[in-house]
Amino acid sequence: MVTAPGTLALLHTSPVHVPVFDGLRDRHHPGLVLRHLVDEELLVRAREAGPEAVAGPVAAALAAAVADGAEAVLCTCSTLGGIAERQAGALGVPVLRVDRPMAAEAARYRRIVVVAALRSTLEPTVALIAEEAAPETPYLRTVVVEGAWELFEAGDRDGYLDAVAAAVDGAAPAEDGVVVLAQASMADAVARTTTSRPVLASPRLGLAAAAAAVSGPRGAAGG
């Protein structure tokens, strides 16, 4: 007996993520119902005052999604992922952060380079990788792609992705290494890189984990 796909809510801080996750759903999880919640102000406030400053609004947004029938929630913003995960117990459904599966994959490597366009994304991403790698302590280096986020905000998608790809190629580690793209918006830069090292992006892995959570028992809430 095949279980009918359920409903997944996605919390985004940019509308550019909507077609990305719709495309991944169409290719890998046909039938899964996606409900997109976009609130750009959450990231603006988190950058200004820290993620905890938006804990209340994030909790409210997730609660509203569950009340509207979502069987699981996926937060696609790495800066807010930890805040979102904490809501799972109160909501009674799985609440996932899009970058955790990517971090788990990265933790298998001895050398990790984390590339971000936003400095505020580095700390939560590094902490997540360390959590997934424990008790091991991999060599970890961070790179901020200066000027890239301004290109993103200006709507220059090609310029943004090219800048990210160039940074990846310039920072890729030696053997036994992997590059981690800290933000979901960076995913399409993978195809523009020339490095022979693995480059990990979060959307496909994160959506797969969330789709599995939706199809699992409703009581299996967690991050």
ABEGO torsion letter per residue (X at the ends): XBBBBBBBBBBBABAAAAAAAAAAAAAABBGBBBBBBBBAAAAAAAAAAEAAAAAAAAAAAAAAAAAAGBABBBBABAAAAAAAAAAAAAAGBBBBBAAAAAAAAAAABABBBBBBABAAAAAAAAAAAAAAAOABBBBBBBBBBBGAAAAAAAGBAAAAAAAAAAAAAAABBBBGBBBBBABAAAAAAAAABABABBBBBAAAAAAAAAAAAAABBAABBEX
